[in-house]
Amino acid sequence: MARSRTTRTRRPARGGAPRVPRARVGAPAVRHRLLLCMIMVAVLTLSGRLIWVQGLDASARAQEAVEQRTVTRTIPALRGDILDRNGTALASSVQRYDLWVDQRQVDEYLKNSTSADVKGVEAAARDLAPVFGWTVEETEEALTGDKGFKYLVKNVEPKVRDAALALKIPGVGSDAVADRIYPAGSVGGNVLGFVGGEGTALAGVELSFDEELSGADGSTTYERGAAGQIIPTGKQETTAAVDGQDVVLTLDRDLQWKSQQVIAAAVEQWGAEGGSAITYNARTGEVLALAEYPTYDPNDFANTDPEDLGNRSISNVFEPGSTGKLFTVAAALEEGTVSVDDQFEIPYEMYFDGHRIKDSHVHPDQQLTLAGVLKNSSNVGTVQISEELDPEVRYDYLRAFGIGQPTGIELPGESAGVLHPAEDWNGRTRYTTSFGQGYSVNALQIVAAIGTFANDGVRVQPTLIAGVQEADGTISPLGEPEQTRVISSETAATMLQLMDNDVDDETSGAAVTGYAVAGKTGTAQTADGQYTASFIGFAPADDPEIVTGVFIFGLDTFISGGRAAAPAFSELTTYTLQNQGIAPTGVPGRELENEWGQE
């Protein structure tokens, strides 16, 4: 059996007190050495770091600090103006400002407060609210928060910005921006185009000449303190903005305005879907007016029907109708297959290779001269004339007149129209192309083509741009319009007389008091069953220069160009001749009617 262990109690020494165990004594010297070592390590570490930061890595740290307090802001370039031919601004850029706030700093506002009982954000709101036209509550809400950057209001006039900054509210600042305005409103809207909210060109001349108009933004770089203030001794660099160039148009603002009024009234009168009115200088190619209805105000393009934002005068195509007969007659005269003395037997309808061609109105058989065929706008007579020409020859002349190809006008979205090659003129198309059907044109294209007769047989490429305006006020052209000799001077003179004969200077709806007028009506049916009516002409016929075209689109019933478009032509041409200072004709050239008219 195991023996249990017992605890012995030491007996006290004889004659003395009991013994107490002794505590072990520590080593303070060791602890002191350990603590000293730890302190030395810390000192060495901090010293090394200090040496690194202040010595070896000082430049990097300093650069990092500079970068943290450096700010770069854009200095926007002002977009160049768009001017009419007389220097009147149709599009312009003005200086505006975006105001912003660092909400974390506004609470320091006190010194300039006009309210003694408040300070900080509440005081700032009371002083700033009248400047913005806001309530105090709205302003205080905008100023309150912990955002380092927040826009307060954008695109304000300089006087608003100056009033806001004069309060010296900590954290409130501004950035310069540019605002695009169109002083004439809707005048020329479809030509000028517009720019988006960020200054991006989106349509019209604004888009076509964006490179010239936009200029180059500058920038300013500076160091700022904790309160957002510029540090005077800090880094400051500024690259000045280069404003855009001014672009000068060939348009006349007053004539453009009148054209828009005239075409709008004509469209409304006849219940049509739209219309175009064009004034073109046949000698120089300058487009003096390019109007259409409906149009829009570039100042408010966002609230415009997207269908109205383009330019129908160059984008929409249609069959020219009877105006196309002029090209057939001109080609026949130039090729010598017909003369002004020729006479034609004209029935109401006639079959060509089995295809029935008829005139627009029933009539008994007629005997007409060449002038009579045009004056009566006979489809049958025109086909008779065209049959003396090969289709390839007629096609080449149509191309020379600019049909089936873009005019090159300096606007986006132009349609070239449709002119199929002669080998594709199968069946009825062979005959309809002689009187303006079977191919399509845009309004400006046909005006420039008819202008060939007013310019000695030379077609001049239409242009909207006179050039860019230099700093000294001079205008630098961007190129010369292309010129194409289409017919001889003799043929052009004959065509001018034929067109003069087509308009009675006393009774015609296209007549212009005091001027001899040459022109041609056109009416054609569209694929959807509607009609386009037009009148294109020029005055004075004895010395032509200005060509005017009026087009009424989307008529629900047949209305001749002489009825729907000619009166608008007369009104617009009368204004144009006065606007351009063109002297009246001495004696109208009506004597041609007896020689070449209907017998």
C-alpha positions in Angstrom: 0.0 0.0 0.0 1.3 3.3 -1.1 2.4 5.6 1.6 0.6 9.0 1.6 2.7 12.0 1.4 2.3 14.5 4.1 3.4 18.1 4.3 5.9 18.8 6.8 6.0 21.9 8.7 9.3 23.3 9.4 9.8 23.7 13.0 10.9 27.0 14.1 14.4 27.3 15.2 14.9 26.6 18.7 14.2 29.7 20.7 13.2 31.8 17.6 10.3 32.7 15.1 9.3 30.5 12.2 11.2 30.9 8.9 9.6 32.9 6.0 10.7 32.0 2.4 12.8 34.7 0.7 11.6 36.4 -2.6 14.0 36.3 -5.6 15.6 39.6 -6.4 15.2 40.9 -10.2 17.9 42.3 -12.5 17.2 46.0 -13.1 20.3 46.5 -15.2 19.0 44.0 -17.8 15.7 45.8 -18.1 17.4 49.1 -18.5 19.6 47.8 -21.3 16.5 46.3 -23.1 14.5 49.5 -22.9 17.5 51.5 -24.1 17.9 49.2 -27.1 14.2 49.6 -28.0 14.5 53.4 -27.8 17.6 53.3 -29.9 15.9 51.2 -32.6 12.9 53.6 -32.6 15.2 56.7 -32.9 17.2 55.1 -35.7 14.0 54.2 -37.5 12.5 57.6 -37.2 15.8 59.3 -38.1 16.2 57.1 -41.2 12.7 57.9 -42.3 13.3 61.6 -41.6 16.5 61.5 -43.6 14.7 59.7 -46.5 11.7 62.1 -46.5 13.7 65.3 -46.1 16.7 64.4 -48.0 16.7 61.6 -50.4 12.9 61.7 -51.3 12.2 65.4 -50.7 11.6 66.3 -54.3 9.1 63.5 -54.9 7.2 64.4 -51.7 7.1 68.0 -52.6 5.9 67.2 -56.1 3.1 65.1 -54.7 2.0 67.9 -52.4 2.0 70.3 -55.3 -0.1 67.9 -57.4 -2.6 67.5 -54.7 -3.3 71.3 -54.5 -3.0 72.0 -58.2 -6.2 72.6 -60.2 -6.6 72.9 -64.0 -9.7 74.5 -65.5 -10.7 74.9 -69.1 -11.0 78.3 -70.7 -13.6 77.7 -73.4 -13.1 79.3 -76.8 -15.9 81.4 -78.2 -17.4 79.9 -81.2 -17.2 82.1 -84.3 -20.2 84.1 -85.6 -22.2 83.1 -88.6 -22.9 86.4 -90.6 -25.1 87.2 -93.5 -23.7 88.8 -96.6 -24.0 92.3 -95.1 -22.3 91.3 -91.8 -25.4 90.9 -89.7 -25.0 88.1 -87.1 -27.3 85.1 -87.6 -25.5 83.0 -85.0 -23.3 84.3 -82.2 -21.5 83.1 -79.0 -21.8 85.1 -75.8 -19.8 84.7 -72.5 -21.7 82.9 -69.8 -20.7 81.3 -66.4 -21.4 78.2 -64.5 -21.5 78.8 -60.7 -20.5 76.1 -58.3 -19.9 75.6 -54.6 -17.6 73.6 -52.2 -20.2 73.0 -49.5 -17.6 72.2 -46.9 -16.4 75.8 -46.9 -19.7 77.8 -46.8 -20.0 77.5 -43.1 -17.1 80.0 -42.7 -19.2 82.8 -44.2 -19.7 85.7 -41.8 -17.8 88.8 -42.6 -19.9 90.0 -45.5 -23.2 88.9 -44.1 -25.9 91.6 -44.0 -27.7 89.7 -41.3 -26.2 90.2 -37.9 -28.2 87.5 -36.2 -27.1 84.6 -38.4 -23.9 83.3 -39.8 -22.5 80.5 -41.9 -24.8 78.7 -44.4 -27.9 80.4 -43.3 -26.3 83.9 -43.7 -24.9 82.9 -47.1 -28.3 81.6 -48.2 -30.0 84.9 -47.3 -27.5 87.0 -49.2 -27.3 84.7 -52.3 -30.9 83.9 -52.8 -31.9 87.3 -54.3 -29.0 87.0 -56.8 -30.4 83.8 -58.2 -34.0 84.6 -57.7 -34.4 81.7 -55.4 -36.1 81.3 -52.0 -33.8 81.3 -49.0 -34.8 77.7 -48.3 -33.8 76.6 -51.8 -30.5 78.4 -51.6 -29.7 77.0 -48.1 -30.4 73.5 -49.3 -28.1 73.9 -52.3 -25.3 75.2 -50.0 -25.7 72.6 -47.3 -23.7 69.4 -47.4 -20.2 67.9 -47.6 -19.7 67.8 -51.3 -16.4 69.3 -52.5 -18.0 70.4 -55.8 -21.6 71.0 -56.8 -23.1 73.2 -59.6 -25.4 75.9 -58.2 -26.6 77.3 -61.6 -25.4 77.1 -65.1 -25.1 79.5 -68.1 -25.8 82.7 -66.2 -25.0 86.2 -67.5 -21.9 88.0 -66.3 -23.9 90.4 -64.1 -25.3 87.4 -62.1 -21.8 85.9 -61.7 -20.3 89.2 -60.6 -23.1 89.7 -58.1 -22.6 86.2 -56.6 -18.8 86.4 -56.4 -19.0 89.9 -54.9 -20.5 88.4 -51.7 -17.2 86.5 -51.2 -18.9 83.4 -49.8 -16.2 80.8 -49.1 -16.4 77.9 -51.5 -18.5 79.7 -54.2 -16.7 79.9 -57.6 -17.4 80.1 -61.3 -16.2 78.7 -64.6 -16.5 80.6 -67.9 -18.6 78.9 -70.6 -20.0 80.0 -74.0 -23.7 80.1 -75.0 -24.8 79.9 -78.6 -27.6 82.3 -79.6 -29.4 83.0 -82.8 -30.5 86.7 -82.8 -32.8 86.4 -85.8 -34.7 83.4 -84.4 -36.1 81.1 -87.1 -34.7 83.2 -89.9 -32.3 80.9 -91.7 -32.8 78.2 -89.1 -32.7 75.3 -91.6 -29.5 76.7 -93.0 -27.7 77.6 -89.8 -28.4 74.4 -87.9 -27.6 74.3 -84.2 -25.2 73.1 -81.5 -25.9 70.8 -78.5 -25.7 71.6 -74.9 -22.0 70.8 -74.8 -21.3 73.0 -77.8 -21.3 70.1 -80.2 -22.3 71.0 -83.8 -25.3 69.0 -84.9 -26.7 70.4 -88.1 -26.5 72.9 -90.9 -23.6 75.3 -91.4 -22.7 74.8 -87.7 -21.8 71.2 -88.6 -20.3 71.8 -92.1 -18.0 74.5 -90.8 -17.4 73.3 -87.3 -13.6 73.3 -87.7 -13.6 77.0 -88.7 -16.2 78.0 -86.1 -15.1 76.1 -83.1 -11.6 77.5 -82.3 -9.4 75.9 -79.6 -10.1 75.9 -75.8 -7.4 77.2 -73.5 -6.7 76.3 -69.9 -5.5 77.7 -66.6 -3.5 75.8 -63.9 -3.0 77.1 -60.4 -2.3 76.0 -56.8 -5.1 76.5 -54.3 -5.2 76.5 -50.5 -7.4 74.5 -48.2 -10.2 77.1 -48.5 -10.0 77.0 -52.3 -8.2 80.3 -52.7 -5.4 80.8 -55.3 -2.0 80.7 -53.7 -0.3 83.8 -55.1 3.3 82.3 -54.9 2.2 79.0 -56.2 2.4 77.5 -59.7 0.3 79.4 -62.2 0.1 78.7 -66.0 -2.4 79.9 -68.5 -2.9 79.0 -72.2 -5.2 81.4 -73.8 -8.2 80.2 -75.8 -8.3 80.8 -79.5 -11.7 81.9 -80.6 -13.3 80.4 -83.8 -13.4 82.3 -87.1 -16.5 84.1 -88.3 -18.1 82.4 -91.3 -19.9 84.8 -93.8 -22.8 83.4 -95.8 -24.1 84.5 -99.1 -27.6 84.8 -97.6 -29.3 88.1 -97.2 -31.1 88.2 -93.8 -34.0 90.4 -95.0 -34.5 88.4 -98.1 -34.4 85.2 -96.2 -37.0 86.5 -93.8 -39.3 87.6 -96.7 -38.8 84.2 -98.4 -39.9 82.4 -95.3 -43.0 84.6 -94.9 -44.0 84.1 -98.6 -43.5 80.3 -98.7 -45.3 79.8 -95.3 -48.3 81.8 -96.6 -48.5 79.8 -99.9 -48.3 76.5 -98.1 -51.1 77.5 -95.7 -53.2 78.9 -98.5 -53.2 75.6 -100.5 -53.3 73.3 -97.5 -50.0 71.7 -98.6 -47.5 69.8 -96.4 -44.6 72.1 -97.0 -42.7 74.3 -99.4 -39.4 75.8 -100.4 -38.4 79.2 -101.8 -34.9 79.7 -103.3 -33.2 82.8 -104.6 -30.0 82.2 -106.6 -27.6 84.4 -108.4 -27.0 82.6 -111.7 -23.8 84.5 -112.5 -22.0 84.0 -109.2 -23.7 80.9 -107.8 -24.6 82.7 -104.6 -27.7 81.5 -102.8 -29.4 84.7 -101.5 -32.2 82.8 -99.8 -32.9 79.2 -99.0 -36.2 79.2 -97.2 -38.7 76.4 -96.3 -41.8 75.8 -94.4 -42.2 74.3 -91.8 -39.0 75.6 -90.3 -37.7 76.0 -86.7 -35.9 78.3 -84.3 -32.4 77.1 -83.5 -32.7 78.7 -80.0 -35.4 76.1 -79.3 -34.5 73.1 -81.5 -35.1 70.6 -78.7 -38.8 71.3 -78.9 -39.0 71.0 -82.7 -40.4 68.1 -84.6 -37.3 66.1 -85.7 -38.7 66.0 -89.3 -38.3 69.8 -89.5 -34.7 69.9 -88.3 -33.1 69.2 -91.7 -33.3 71.1 -95.0 -35.9 69.8 -97.4 -34.7 72.1 -100.1 -31.7 69.8 -100.6 -32.7 66.5 -99.0 -36.2 65.9 -100.4 -36.5 64.9 -104.0 -39.4 65.0 -106.5 -40.1 64.8 -110.2 -39.7 68.3 -111.7 -42.6 67.9 -114.1 -42.9 70.5 -116.9 -39.8 72.4 -116.0 -37.9 69.4 -117.2 -39.2 70.2 -120.8 -36.7 73.0 -120.9 -33.8 70.6 -120.9 -35.3 68.6 -123.8 -35.8 71.7 -125.9 -32.4 73.1 -125.1 -30.7 69.8 -126.0 -32.6 69.6 -129.3 -31.7 73.2 -130.2 -28.0 72.6 -129.3 -27.9 69.5 -131.4 -29.7 71.2 -134.3 -32.6 68.7 -134.4 -35.1 71.5 -134.0 -35.4 75.2 -134.7 -37.7 78.0 -133.5 -39.4 77.9 -136.9 -40.5 74.3 -136.7 -44.2 73.5 -136.3 -45.8 70.5 -134.7 -49.2 68.8 -135.0 -50.2 68.3 -131.4 -53.2 66.0 -130.6 -54.5 65.6 -127.0 -53.0 62.1 -126.8 -50.5 60.1 -129.0 -49.0 56.6 -128.8 -45.3 56.1 -129.0 -44.2 52.5 -129.5 -47.5 51.5 -127.9 -47.2 53.9 -124.9 -50.0 56.4 -124.5 -48.8 60.0 -123.8 -51.3 62.7 -123.2 -51.4 66.4 -122.3 -52.7 67.6 -118.9 -56.0 68.9 -120.4 -58.2 67.7 -123.2 -57.9 69.9 -126.3 -58.5 69.6 -130.1 -55.6 69.0 -132.4 -53.2 72.0 -132.4 -50.6 73.3 -134.7 -47.9 74.8 -132.5 -44.4 76.4 -132.9 -41.6 75.5 -130.6 -42.6 78.4 -128.4 -46.2 77.2 -128.4 -45.2 73.7 -127.3 -43.5 75.3 -124.2 -46.2 77.9 -123.6 -48.9 75.2 -123.7 -46.6 72.8 -121.7 -47.5 70.0 -124.1 -46.3 66.6 -123.1 -47.1 65.2 -126.6 -45.2 68.0 -128.3 -42.2 67.6 -126.1 -42.0 63.8 -126.8 -42.1 64.6 -130.5 -39.1 66.9 -130.1 -37.2 64.4 -127.9 -37.6 61.6 -130.5 -35.2 63.3 -132.7 -32.5 62.8 -130.1 -30.9 59.5 -128.9 -31.7 58.7 -125.2 -28.0 58.7 -124.4 -27.7 62.3 -125.7 -30.6 63.4 -123.6 -29.1 61.7 -120.6 -25.7 63.4 -121.1 -27.4 66.8 -121.3 -29.4 66.1 -118.1 -26.2 65.3 -116.3 -24.5 68.4 -117.7 -27.4 70.4 -116.3 -26.6 68.9 -112.9 -29.4 66.4 -112.7 -28.6 63.2 -110.8 -25.6 64.6 -108.9 -25.2 66.7 -105.7 -24.9 70.4 -106.2 -22.1 70.5 -103.7 -23.9 73.0 -101.5 -22.1 73.4 -98.2 -24.8 71.7 -96.1 -25.1 68.1 -94.7 -27.7 65.8 -96.0 -28.0 66.7 -99.7 -29.6 64.1 -102.0 -28.3 63.7 -105.5 -31.7 62.9 -106.8 -32.3 60.0 -109.2 -31.3 59.8 -112.8 -31.0 56.3 -114.2 -28.7 55.7 -117.1 -30.2 55.8 -120.6 -29.9 52.1 -121.1 -32.3 51.7 -118.2 -35.0 53.9 -119.8 -37.2 51.0 -120.7 -40.7 51.3 -122.0 -42.6 54.4 -120.9 -39.6 56.0 -119.1 -38.0 56.7 -122.5 -40.8 59.2 -123.1 -41.6 60.6 -119.7 -38.0 61.7 -119.1 -38.5 64.2 -121.8 -41.1 66.1 -119.9 -39.7 65.9 -116.3 -40.9 62.5 -115.1 -39.0 59.3 -114.5 -36.2 61.1 -112.7 -36.1 63.2 -109.5 -34.3 66.4 -108.3 -34.0 68.5 -105.2 -35.3 72.0 -105.2 -31.9 73.7 -105.2 -30.6 71.4 -108.0 -33.4 72.3 -110.4 -33.1 76.0 -109.7 -29.3 75.9 -110.5 -30.1 73.9 -113.6 -32.6 76.5 -114.9 -30.1 79.2 -113.9 -28.0 78.0 -116.8 -30.3 79.7 -119.2 -29.9 83.0 -117.3 -26.1 82.8 -117.4 -25.3 82.4 -121.1 -25.5 78.6 -121.0 -23.0 78.2 -118.1 -24.2 76.3 -115.0 -22.5 77.7 -111.8 -22.3 75.5 -108.7 -24.5 77.0 -105.9 -22.8 78.2 -102.8 -23.9 79.4 -99.4 -20.5 80.5 -98.1 -18.8 83.8 -99.0 -15.8 82.9 -96.9 -14.3 83.4 -93.5 -13.8 86.8 -92.0 -10.2 87.7 -91.0 -9.2 89.8 -88.0 -8.9 92.9 -90.2 -12.5 92.5 -91.5 -11.5 91.1 -94.9 -13.2 88.0 -96.2 -11.1 85.1 -97.4 -13.0 82.9 -99.9 -12.9 79.1 -99.4 -12.8 78.4 -103.1 -14.4 79.3 -106.4 -17.7 77.7 -107.5 -17.3 75.2 -110.3 -18.6 76.4 -113.7 -19.8 74.1 -116.5 -20.6 75.2 -120.0 -23.7 73.2 -120.9 -25.1 74.9 -124.0 -23.8 77.6 -126.3 -24.5 81.3 -125.9 -26.8 81.2 -128.9 -28.9 78.4 -127.5 -29.1 80.0 -124.1 -30.3 83.2 -125.7 -33.0 81.3 -127.6 -34.1 79.5 -124.4 -34.3 82.8 -122.6 -36.6 84.2 -125.3 -38.8 81.1 -125.2 -39.1 81.3 -121.4 -39.9 85.0 -121.7 -42.6 84.2 -124.1 -44.0 81.6 -121.6 -44.9 84.4 -119.1 -47.4 87.1 -120.0 -46.0 90.2 -118.3 -49.5 91.6 -117.7 -51.8 88.7 -117.0 -49.7 85.9 -115.6 -49.7 85.2 -111.9 -45.9 85.3 -112.1 -45.8 88.8 -113.6 -43.7 91.5 -111.9 -44.6 95.1 -112.4 -42.0 96.9 -114.5 -40.0 93.8 -115.3 -39.9 91.3 -118.1 -40.2 87.8 -116.5 -39.0 84.5 -118.0 -40.0 81.3 -116.4 -41.6 77.9 -116.4 -44.3 76.1 -114.4 -44.1 72.6 -113.2 -46.6 70.1 -111.7 -45.9 66.5 -111.0 -47.6 63.7 -109.2 -45.7 61.8 -106.5 -45.7 58.1 -105.8 -48.2 58.5 -102.9 -50.7 60.3 -105.1 -49.9 63.8 -104.0 -48.7 66.7 -106.2 -45.8 69.1 -106.3 -46.4 72.5 -107.9 -43.5 74.8 -108.8 -42.5 77.9 -110.7 -38.9 78.8 -111.6 -38.0 82.0 -113.4 -35.9 85.1 -113.5 -36.3 88.8 -114.1 -35.5 91.1 -115.8 -35.5 88.7 -118.8 -33.5 91.1 -120.9 -30.6 91.0 -118.5 -31.1 88.1 -116.1 -29.1 87.5 -113.0 -31.4 86.5 -110.1 -33.3 83.1 -110.4 -36.2 82.4 -108.0 -37.8 79.0 -107.5 -41.0 78.4 -105.5 -42.1 74.8 -104.7 -45.3 73.7 -103.0 -45.1 70.1 -101.8 -47.8 67.6 -100.7 -50.9 69.0 -102.5 -53.8 66.5 -102.2 -55.3 67.5 -105.6 -53.9 68.7 -108.9 -53.1 72.4 -108.7 -50.9 73.8 -111.5 -47.7 75.5 -110.7 -49.1 78.6 -112.4 -51.8 78.7 -109.8 -50.2 77.6 -106.6 -46.6 78.7 -107.0 -46.5 81.6 -109.6 -48.2 84.3 -107.3 -45.6 83.5 -104.6 -42.9 83.8 -107.2 -44.2 87.2 -108.2 -44.3 88.5 -104.7 -40.8 87.2 -103.8 -39.2 88.3 -107.0 -40.6 91.8 -106.7 -39.1 92.1 -103.2 -35.8 90.5 -104.4 -35.3 92.9 -107.3 -35.8 95.9 -104.9 -33.7 94.3 -102.2 -30.8 93.8 -104.7 -31.3 97.2 -106.4 -31.9 95.8 -109.9 -33.3 98.4 -112.3 -36.7 97.7 -114.0 -37.0 96.6 -117.6 -37.6 99.5 -120.0 -40.0 97.7 -122.3 -41.2 94.1 -121.6 -40.1 91.7 -124.3 -43.7 90.6 -125.3 -43.1 91.0 -129.0 -41.8 87.4 -129.1 -45.3 86.1 -128.4 -46.7 87.0 -131.8 -43.7 85.4 -133.6 -43.5 82.2 -131.7 -46.7 81.8 -129.8 -49.7 79.6 -130.4 -51.1 80.0 -133.9 
